[in-house]
């Protein structure tokens, strides 16, 4: 299972992705990973999570700051 911070980050990325109407496939293509990789990260049943390099690239793709994915206070 994902840690609390990993779950929080995945939720924030998914919310931003959905707000911009960006598909899992498009995000996967931009990150040079498979759609199933993104799907598994977004699933609460797996322990897969984004790494810092992913988050940096995702922030570029979603046109936001990495800070948007990090909680203001520790969880």
Secondary structure, DSSP 8 states (H G I E B T S, - for coil): ---HHHHHHHHHHHHHHHHTT--HHHHHHHHTS-HHHHHHHH-TTS-----HHHHHHHHHHTTS-GGGGS-SS--
